[in-house]
Amino acid sequence: MKYWITLLALAFTSNLLADDFGITPADTHALVTQQPDKVLFIDVRDPVEIMFIGHPQGADANIPFLLVDRSDFDAQNTRFRLNQNPDFAASVDAALAAKGLDRSAPVITICRSGSERGEPSASFLREQGFADVRYVINGFQGSSRKDAPQQGMRTENGWQNEGLPWSARINPETIFRP
């Protein structure tokens, strides 16, 4: 009951339910801090990206939604292909069970920008029968600047740019290992 009161209070005092699917970085941090045993917060990026960029403190696990396939280079887009992790939903189930939760518990996903993996991973989990899934709007690093002098740099919004706690070091207890 206390969880739902806290959730409703956050919803009315912030943008928690701004689009009924996305949740702001600040609201995610507040929810994860206030109710750590009631929410599963997962970083859905490839672990190599986390190694180079960092991760939000408070994330329960790193469960990649898309895995980088280093054997399949896409020359046209000059990047390695990303393939959906076939064990994604099962891994989320396992992380929920480890916290004593089930598919009815709130799950929040975060990626770099919120769009390429955050929102699609949350949509996928909803399609798989997870009842209360959201993604972090603008993700961990946020949006790229459109104007000079920082054009192309991710300095506009997101977890890091809002000054929320993060670490540049991999957490060996939460990082994905195949």
Buried (B, 14 or more C-beta within 10 A) or exposed (E): EEBEEBBEEBBEEBBBBEEEBBBBBBBBBBBBEBBEEBBBBBBBBBBEBBEEBBBBBBBBBBBBBBBBEEEEEEEEEEEBBBEBBEBBBEBBBEBBEEBEBEBEBBBBBBBBBBBBBBBBBBBBBBEBEBEBBBBBBBBBBBBEBEEEEEEEEBBBBBBBBEEBEBEEEBBEEBBBEE
